[in-house]
Amino acid sequence: ALGESSAVSSRPANSTMLLHSARTLYDDGVLLRNGLSLHKLAPGGFAGMTQTNADRLGVGDGDTVSVNGVNLPVRVDDSLQDGVVHVPFNQPGVPSVGAGLNVDVQVVREGDES
């Protein structure tokens, strides 16, 4: 329900979150991929989450999490809702994290990245 935080506050370091995947102005589309100056404007992949969720996972900006098996840097964004992870759609060099609503978010510790 709106305003409740008990479900979020009990999240472990590895968590199931709701996926928000949306296009950005610049992505890995054919026109941009082949454009000499525009392809550099794509933001790349990241896992956006609120500071509250980042704190509960024990991560901060630039740390790495795995979203459904895809390693991405964390970007703290308090415009999102708690319990939501934002992964931009169609970014260069980033495989799909899937189309499901719920995704696994796991902390990747140094030395675990492969």
C-alpha positions as CSV (number, residue, x, y, z in Angstrom):
1,A,0.0,0.0,0.0
2,L,1.1,3.6,-0.5
3,G,3.3,4.9,2.2
4,E,4.2,1.5,3.6
5,S,7.9,0.8,3.9
6,S,8.0,-2.4,5.9
7,A,8.4,-4.7,2.8
8,V,11.3,-2.6,1.6
9,S,13.0,-2.3,5.0
10,S,13.3,-6.1,5.4
11,R,15.2,-6.5,2.1
12,P,18.3,-8.6,2.4
13,A,21.6,-7.7,0.6
14,N,20.3,-9.7,-2.4
15,S,16.8,-8.7,-3.4
16,T,14.0,-9.0,-5.8
17,M,13.0,-5.6,-7.2
18,L,10.5,-4.3,-9.7
19,L,12.2,-3.6,-13.1
20,H,11.7,-0.2,-14.8
21,S,13.3,-0.5,-18.2
22,A,12.8,2.4,-20.5
23,R,14.4,4.0,-23.6
24,T,16.7,6.9,-23.3
25,L,17.1,9.7,-25.8
26,Y,20.4,8.2,-26.9
27,D,20.7,4.4,-27.1
28,D,22.2,1.7,-29.3
29,G,19.7,2.2,-32.2
30,V,21.0,1.7,-35.7
31,L,21.1,5.4,-36.6
32,L,23.0,6.3,-33.4
33,R,25.3,3.3,-33.5
34,N,26.5,4.3,-36.9
35,G,26.7,8.0,-36.2
36,L,30.3,9.2,-35.6
37,S,29.4,11.8,-33.0
38,L,26.0,10.6,-31.7
39,H,26.9,7.1,-30.6
40,K,29.1,8.5,-27.7
41,L,26.0,10.1,-26.2
42,A,24.3,6.9,-25.1
43,P,24.6,6.7,-21.2
44,G,25.4,3.0,-21.2
45,G,24.0,0.5,-18.8
46,F,23.4,1.2,-15.1
47,A,21.2,0.1,-12.3
48,G,19.4,3.1,-11.0
49,M,17.9,2.9,-7.5
50,T,17.0,5.1,-4.5
51,Q,19.6,5.9,-1.8
52,T,17.4,3.9,0.6
53,N,17.7,0.8,-1.6
54,A,21.4,1.3,-2.1
55,D,21.9,1.6,1.6
56,R,19.9,-1.6,2.3
57,L,22.1,-3.4,-0.3
58,G,25.2,-1.9,1.1
59,V,26.2,-0.2,-2.2
60,G,26.8,3.3,-3.5
61,D,27.3,5.1,-6.7
62,G,29.7,3.2,-9.0
63,D,29.5,-0.1,-7.1
64,T,28.4,-3.1,-9.0
65,V,25.2,-5.1,-8.8
66,S,24.0,-8.0,-10.9
67,V,20.5,-7.6,-12.3
68,N,19.3,-11.0,-13.5
69,G,22.9,-11.9,-14.1
70,V,24.0,-8.7,-15.9
71,N,26.6,-6.7,-14.0
72,L,25.9,-3.0,-13.9
73,P,27.2,0.0,-12.0
74,V,24.9,1.5,-9.4
75,R,23.5,5.0,-10.0
76,V,21.6,6.5,-7.1
77,D,18.5,8.2,-8.3
78,D,15.9,9.4,-5.7
79,S,13.4,10.2,-8.4
80,L,12.6,6.4,-8.4
81,Q,10.5,4.6,-5.9
82,D,11.9,2.3,-3.2
83,G,11.9,-1.3,-4.4
84,V,12.4,-0.3,-8.1
85,V,15.6,-0.8,-10.2
86,H,15.9,1.3,-13.4
87,V,17.9,-0.3,-16.2
88,P,17.9,1.7,-19.5
89,F,16.8,-0.2,-22.5
90,N,19.0,-0.9,-25.5
91,Q,22.4,0.4,-24.3
92,P,25.6,-0.3,-26.1
93,G,27.4,-3.5,-24.9
94,V,24.7,-4.3,-22.3
95,P,22.6,-7.5,-22.8
96,S,18.9,-7.6,-21.9
97,V,18.0,-8.2,-18.3
98,G,14.8,-9.7,-19.4
99,A,11.3,-8.5,-19.8
100,G,9.8,-9.7,-16.5
101,L,8.5,-7.4,-13.9
102,N,10.5,-8.8,-11.0
103,V,14.3,-9.1,-11.2
104,D,17.0,-10.4,-9.0
105,V,19.4,-7.8,-7.8
106,Q,22.6,-9.1,-6.1
107,V,25.6,-7.2,-4.8
108,V,28.8,-8.0,-6.7
109,R,31.8,-7.8,-4.4
110,E,35.3,-7.0,-5.6
111,G,36.8,-10.2,-7.0
112,D,33.3,-11.6,-7.8
113,E,33.1,-9.8,-11.2
114,S,33.6,-12.0,-14.2
